[in-house]
Amino acid sequence: MSVVIATRRRPELLARCLAAVLDQRTEAEFEVIVVNDDDAPLAGLPPEERGLIVLECGGRGVASARNLGAKAARASLLLFTDDDTEPAPDWLDRLVAASRRHPTAVGFDGPVETGDYDLLYFHAPRALPGGCCGANVAYRRGPFVELGGFDERFYGWMPEDVEFGTRAKARGAVVYVPDMVVRHPPRPIGIRERMVQASRVEGVWLLFRKHPSLSHWRVPLRWGPALAEFKRWSGLLTRRDVVRGSPGRAFRIVVLTLCTTASAGVASWRRWPGRAG
């Protein structure tokens, strides 16, 4: 199988991820393809020592990076993860076993464990069973190529994994493998970065335009991302486990609500492409 890891400006996290992948307890043959999604060369990796394949993507976005890695892959099973994960020692063996149990399945996805963390100050992906999170998902090469790979109009870190997973599930079964585990340690995140995330409205627009059934919004698509940010953060004010009776924490929730909603709203006002965009 081929393990494809997209990375961008996180050398320490990438080193941790590679250590977990290269030290897998498995007899299965596999290759590791690291795709650098940056305009500067990736430094500090000796591919000749452990058989790594290192590719340069030039900062075109994670969808392009994953597609480039898949194109270079030589195996019939493509396994994707991110540079900030730590796959479990039996990660590859669990996938091999699942692929043998389900020989006609198009793909496989597994849990992304984050543990408990303070979501006011830390970030981790929200990966639901069957969600095809790009941090822990595999596809057979044939269907992946037939479906055209990830949609490269999703620039940057956007829901390109959800979109491709939706197409894959329309093509055939994508099996959830509960013991194919990767760990994703939460990382600190500030309000400024939250605002940047909220401003990436184009990814949401594209996802729901391609797959309207995924959207449950009752507002126009243009303003949906801003409303989602408002509901996401303001809703935390009613959660005692988050507020913890602290005025300071309640104030941070208010600030997050206002800042992320404003960021998404301004982006929606400036960049809306219109009905045919």
CORPE-V973497 format. One record per residue. PSI is psi in radians with two decimals (999 if undefined). OMEGA is omega as a letter, one per 40 degrees, with the letter a starting at -180 (NA if undefined). Layout:
BEGIN
psi/omega
PSI/OMEGA
PSI/OMEGA
END
This chain:
BEGIN
psi/omega
2.86/a
2.17/i
2.12/a
2.15/a
1.98/i
2.43/a
2.69/i
1.88/i
0.64/i
1.14/a
-0.64/a
-0.74/i
-0.68/i
-0.74/i
-0.71/i
-0.75/i
-0.80/a
-0.67/i
-0.73/a
-0.64/a
-0.81/a
-0.36/a
0.43/i
2.45/i
1.55/a
2.66/i
-0.10/a
2.52/i
2.40/i
2.73/i
2.71/a
2.16/a
2.03/i
2.19/a
2.05/a
1.90/i
1.13/a
2.81/i
0.00/i
2.48/a
2.58/i
2.18/a
2.72/i
0.08/i
2.22/i
1.48/a
-0.45/a
-0.36/a
-0.68/a
0.29/i
0.39/i
2.57/i
2.13/a
2.17/a
2.64/i
2.21/a
-0.34/i
0.36/i
0.58/a
-0.05/i
2.77/a
-0.58/i
-0.80/i
-0.69/a
-0.78/i
-0.70/i
-0.68/i
-0.73/i
-0.72/i
-0.65/i
-0.61/a
-0.26/a
2.56/a
-0.16/a
2.90/a
-0.13/i
2.12/a
2.15/a
2.15/a
2.45/i
3.07/a
2.89/a
-0.21/a
0.38/i
2.91/i
1.65/i
2.50/i
2.71/a
-0.46/a
0.32/a
-0.90/a
-0.72/a
-0.64/i
-0.66/i
-0.74/i
-0.79/i
-0.73/a
-0.68/a
-0.51/i
-0.62/i
-0.50/a
1.27/a
-0.31/a
-0.01/a
2.50/i
-0.66/a
3.14/a
2.43/i
2.67/a
3.04/a
2.59/i
1.80/a
2.24/a
-0.31/a
-3.07/i
2.39/i
2.80/a
1.80/a
-0.13/i
-0.37/a
-0.17/a
2.78/i
2.48/i
2.67/a
2.60/i
1.70/a
1.99/i
2.63/i
2.26/a
0.03/a
-0.17/i
0.74/i
2.30/a
-0.19/i
-0.24/a
1.32/a
2.58/a
2.58/i
2.58/i
2.48/a
-0.73/a
-1.04/i
-0.63/a
-0.80/a
-0.73/a
-0.60/a
-0.07/i
0.14/i
-2.91/a
2.51/i
1.97/a
0.02/i
-0.29/i
1.70/a
2.44/a
-2.78/a
1.59/a
-3.13/a
0.77/i
-0.49/i
-0.72/i
-0.74/a
-0.83/i
-0.67/i
-0.62/i
-0.74/i
-0.68/a
-0.72/a
-0.43/i
-0.39/i
-0.56/a
-2.94/a
2.36/i
1.90/a
2.30/i
2.22/a
1.70/a
-0.35/a
0.14/i
1.47/a
2.41/i
2.56/i
2.39/i
1.56/a
2.32/i
2.59/i
2.60/i
2.52/i
2.40/a
3.07/a
-0.64/i
-0.79/i
-0.62/i
-0.69/i
-0.68/i
-0.77/i
-0.75/a
-0.46/a
-0.13/a
1.09/a
-0.43/a
-0.61/i
-0.69/i
-0.76/i
-0.83/a
-0.75/a
-0.85/a
-0.42/i
-0.66/i
-0.56/a
1.32/a
-0.48/a
-0.31/i
-0.31/a
2.35/i
0.32/a
2.56/i
0.21/i
2.84/i
2.56/a
-0.62/a
-0.74/a
0.03/a
-0.81/a
-0.69/i
-0.74/i
-0.67/i
-0.73/i
-0.74/i
-0.81/a
-0.68/a
-0.89/a
-0.72/a
-0.53/i
-0.39/i
-0.35/i
-0.38/a
-0.04/a
1.96/a
-0.55/a
-0.33/i
-0.83/a
-0.71/i
0.50/i
0.29/a
2.10/i
-0.61/i
-0.71/i
-0.68/i
-0.69/i
-0.70/i
-0.67/i
-0.74/i
-0.77/i
-0.78/i
-0.72/i
-0.87/a
-0.77/a
-0.80/a
-0.65/i
-0.75/i
-0.72/i
-0.82/i
-0.65/a
-0.78/i
-0.75/i
-0.69/i
-0.66/i
-0.68/a
-0.60/a
0.10/a
2.12/a
-0.10/a
3.13/a
-0.61/a
0.10/a
999/NA
END
